[in-house]
Amino acid sequence: MSNARGKVYLIGAGPGDPELLTLKAVRMLARADVVLVDDLVHRDTLRHASAGARVIAVGKRGGCKSTPQAFIEKLMVRLARRGAVVARLKGGDPFMFGRGGEELAVLQAAGIETEVVPGITAGLGAPAALGIPVTHRDVARGVTFLTGHARDGSDPDWRALRAAGTTLVIYMGMARLQTLIASMLAGGFSAGTPACAIENGTLPTQREVLTTLAALPQAVAAAGLGSPAILVIGEVVRYARSSAASTVERAA
Ligand SMILES: C[S@@+](CC[C@H](N)C(=O)[O-])C[C@H]1O[C@@H](n2cnc3c(N)ncnc32)[C@H](O)[C@@H]1O
């Protein structure tokens, strides 16, 4: 190990395209003795790690075989206590629906020196790559980031969100897309609200459907889109320039 005192870097690897890694992330990766990498992180990112670094995959995608969170946290503490510099490489930004906050709390409680390296979150990177300005001032008052998979299973207050007039960017919404859209419609969102789903945003494999809120589940199913995908709901979707792989059924 390179250091008498270990340290953990919680690093955001960006939304997918490995070129969207920050310069700081590259520098910290190069210092690491051990890299713990999530499965949404592009593997080309690892070429910035030193040749001698140990790489451990600790992915946990919904419904798939996964590494328990408690195991990952204990492993980071153990490695840092042995003097290792650990790069915990997470998709997007470590604090955006990524359990980075939980990991930071565990590391701090254990007295481990920790630094957070922010990354471009998928909810900004994927729409931006498609030309969607999520806070375009002509049509949006701001942007709200939501999960489609709340820990307690509850729905947000759709009426309040509709009244707020912000663009909605929804992570992890694909598994229960139909229910999600039905509850938004029941909560007062109009059927014709422009909506899109972006799969594998910023990657060469990116695909998207551009449609209306009511038509989104059907359009996603017809195009065979799956996870990982970001949903964007709001007038800003009209600004999207579709890629070659997109299915377009634009809002009227
Ligand atoms: C556990 S969350 C992690 C989010 C991550 N911390 C971030 O800031 O982007 C995983 C979800 O992020 C979204 N996601 C991650 N990468 C994506 C990509 N390349 N394209 C579209 N959505 C993506 C999907 O909604 C996926 O289900």
The ligand as an ORCA input file, in Angstrom:
! r2SCAN-3c Opt
* xyz 0 1
  C     -28.829      4.201     -8.545
  S     -29.139      5.512     -9.667
  C     -27.555      6.239     -9.684
  C     -27.552      7.619    -10.262
  C     -26.162      8.210    -10.350
  N     -25.603      8.405     -9.039
  C     -26.155      9.537    -11.115
  O     -25.867     10.569    -10.524
  O     -26.436      9.513    -12.327
  C     -29.180      4.628    -11.189
  C     -30.120      5.295    -12.191
  O     -29.484      6.400    -12.833
  C     -29.954      6.511    -14.147
  N     -28.838      6.359    -15.072
  C     -27.563      6.094    -14.769
  N     -26.795      6.089    -15.868
  C     -27.610      6.362    -16.908
  C     -27.430      6.531    -18.310
  N     -26.228      6.412    -18.879
  N     -28.516      6.825    -19.068
  C     -29.726      6.968    -18.526
  N     -29.960      6.824    -17.206
  C     -28.920      6.541    -16.405
  C     -31.008      5.439    -14.335
  O     -32.269      5.986    -13.997
  C     -30.562      4.410    -13.325
  O     -31.624      3.560    -12.959
*
